[in-house]
Amino acid sequence: DPFHEGGSLEGVDLAHCGSIIARAMKRANPDAVWVIQGWNENPRAELLQGVAKGDIVVLDLASEIKPNWGDPESPSPYKRPDGFWPHNWMYCMLLNFGGNVGLHGRMDCVINGYYKARQSKYGATLTGIGLTPEGIENNPVMFELQTELIWRPEKFTKQQWLASYAQARYGASDADIDSCWKKLSETIYNCPSGNLQQGTTESVFCARPSENVWQVSSWSRMKPYYEPQHVIDAAALFVKAADKFRNVENYNYDIVDIVRQAIAEKGRITYMEMIDALTNADTLAFDSASNRFLSLIKGQDELLNTRPEFKVGRWTNSARRLAHTPEQADLMEQNARLLITTWGPRVASEEGGLRDYGHREWAGLLSDLHHRRWEEWIALKRSQLQNNPAAFQKTAMKNVSASDAATDYVTQLPDNDKAKPVSEIDFYTIDEAWVNSRKHYTEAASANAVDTAVRLFRELCEN
């Protein structure tokens, strides 16, 4: 799309523009078809009018979040009453913005939206499905679900599908695993229509510390839609099947990912306990909660060290392998580190709001960057609490659930998505030091994934 997210249309005849681009493609290849992403207001109707039917296919880039294909009930501010008519289009799942780590999905929206589209008047031009994530190595269940849609002419429910999915993924049926996936599908994998958050509910461990932490990146638009404890309860069910499936590779991956999510949810609950202690100027409670919080980050790092997929070394070493000289290797690694932290120099990070857009909850990154951020902030707050406790005394939120407390906080957020809390610590300097470091991180697993996951879940989540 020549007009994706920017550029001036002043003086541009969009119909003529579409026509000459399509003709240029046909000169190069008479069978060429222009595959163009449909995102926000683009491609505009005028541009589509300049292209002959059959010469262009529009990818409805986020059909499960904000469908633009013509659904009159779409929450998208860019929904099109006429869809992409008369052109062909594809039903796409975006799922992940920035490649962030975290369980997330919209199972009901994916299934219901697809069959709604097929049965609508726009079904005649629906030619297939697409995957359009900004990071694909996560949430395999959602990619399996999306890619199976075109093979099933009759609509099905997520519970019908999950039972066969779990059996195929682990090689046998199991009541505890089925119960786990059912619970996950009703909570963290059931982000509802109208919630336009951009991907996973981000791990609080990866956030820049403050007294008002909710999301990690400025673009996530997170809204609470599930209870953290429900995910922890689902993980407990999955862990119960450890002895039965410990030699199944898919189970090894999934137990790390699901327990990782449970620890992250425990972290969010513990963070709120930390803030509650601050608002009550309760030094002992703050010490207890903050020590447990830092222990959760360390435990998370230990867990993720058991799988290469969750280690920052896999990322940095892959970048270095692209180079032909040592100087190129250092540059490649620096850029790889930038992408998952500041995204660029200080102006891009702090003024542009792009810092942590591509953050990852990965071993190595947790221990050397995210833990340090929180450790410094906690030390600062502990000192302030000891020296001036009256400054912290506010009205504490009492007897509310984690999601209710999050809702209370979200309603107080400024309208500007890029609004940033004022910090007493220059976190950019901490981030930049990690970006410029050339510490070597290994890719190999550090220990048995199943044994580590079971032990850490019991130590960190069952209390």
Protein Blocks (a to p, Z undefined) as FASTA:
>chain_A
ZZggiajfehiafklmmmmmmmmmmmmomkbccddddehjbccfklmmmpcehiaccddf
blmlmccklpakbcbfkbcfklmafbdcddddfkpghhiacddddfklmmmmmmmmmmmm
klmmmgbdcdfbfbfbgckllmmmmmmmmmmmbacdfklmmmmmmmmmnopacfklmmmm
mmmmmmmmmccehiacehjaddfklpccdfkbfbfbfklopacfbdfklmmmmmmmmmmm
mmmmmmgmklmmmmmmmmmmmmmmmmmmmmmmmmmmmmnopaklmmmmmmmmmmmmmmmm
mmmmmpmklcfklmmmmmmmmpmbfklmmmmmmmmmmmmmnopafklmmmnopgoklgcc
dehjlmmmmmmmmmmmmmmmmmmmmmmmmlmmccddehiafklmmmmmmmmpcfblkbcc
ddfbdfklmmmmmmmpccdcdfbdfbdfklmmmmmmmmmmmZZ
